[in-house]
Amino acid sequence: MTTTINEQAGSVGQRWRQRLLEWQRTVQRWWHTQQFRRQPGAKAWLAQQLADLRSPEARRRWQAAAALRGLWLPRNDVDTLRAALADAAPLCAGRHP
């Protein structure tokens, strides 16, 4: 089977299209977060969720992570989020079968 120049260009075009779609999703997520942050009470809510990410209770960390889903977060908050999600089974802690 031979590959033509058009087939190669199509695959390059598909990769560029995929990159463009990823970039558009990233920009859209950033824009929605900026709009959200302008809402009354959003700053306090966001501060509470970020504080809950540092909670010693696994359940609170995971609930905060779920609440922050889809929001654009600064790099240091993303690192905090990663650390908060390090629990293997956070919602089962303290329960006995």
C-alpha positions in Angstrom: 0.0 0.0 0.0 1.4 3.4 -0.9 0.8 6.6 0.9 0.1 9.7 -1.1 1.0 13.3 -0.3 -2.6 14.1 0.2 -3.0 11.4 2.9 0.0 12.7 4.8 -1.4 16.2 4.6 -4.7 15.0 5.9 -3.1 13.5 8.9 -1.1 16.7 9.6 -4.3 18.6 9.1 -6.1 16.4 11.5 -3.4 16.9 14.1 -3.6 20.7 13.7 -7.4 20.6 13.9 -7.1 18.5 17.2 -4.6 21.0 18.6 -6.9 23.9 17.7 -9.9 22.2 19.4 -7.9 21.6 22.5 -6.8 25.2 22.5 -10.4 26.4 22.1 -11.5 24.2 25.0 -8.7 25.6 27.2 -9.6 29.2 26.3 -13.3 28.6 26.8 -12.7 27.1 30.3 -10.5 30.1 31.2 -13.2 32.5 30.0 -16.0 30.8 31.9 -13.8 30.8 35.1 -13.2 34.6 34.6 -16.9 35.1 34.2 -17.6 33.0 37.3 -15.1 34.9 39.4 -17.0 38.2 38.7 -20.1 36.9 40.3 -21.0 38.1 43.8 -19.8 35.7 46.5 -17.6 33.7 44.0 -14.4 34.9 45.6 -15.4 33.7 49.1 -16.7 30.4 47.7 -13.5 29.8 45.7 -11.3 30.7 48.8 -13.3 28.2 50.9 -12.9 25.4 48.3 -9.2 26.1 48.0 -8.9 26.0 51.9 -10.9 22.7 51.9 -8.3 21.2 49.5 -5.8 21.6 52.4 -8.1 20.0 54.9 -6.9 17.1 57.0 -10.2 15.3 56.2 -10.0 13.3 53.0 -13.8 13.7 52.3 -13.6 17.5 52.4 -10.6 17.5 50.1 -12.4 15.3 47.5 -15.6 17.3 47.8 -13.7 20.5 47.2 -11.9 18.9 44.2 -15.3 17.9 42.8 -16.7 21.4 43.3 -13.7 22.9 41.5 -14.1 20.6 38.5 -13.9 22.5 35.2 -12.5 25.8 36.7 -9.3 27.2 35.5 -6.9 27.2 38.4 -3.5 28.8 38.8 -0.5 26.5 38.9 0.0 26.5 42.7 -3.7 25.6 43.2 -3.3 22.8 40.6 -0.4 21.4 42.7 -2.6 21.6 45.8 -5.4 19.8 44.0 -3.0 17.0 43.0 -1.9 16.6 46.6 -5.5 16.5 47.7 -6.3 13.7 45.4 -3.5 11.5 46.6 -5.8 9.5 48.9 -6.5 6.0 47.6 -10.0 5.6 48.9 -11.0 8.9 50.6 -14.7 8.3 50.9 -14.3 5.0 52.6 -12.1 6.2 55.4 -13.5 5.7 58.9 -16.2 3.3 57.7 -16.5 -0.3 58.7 -18.1 -2.9 56.4 
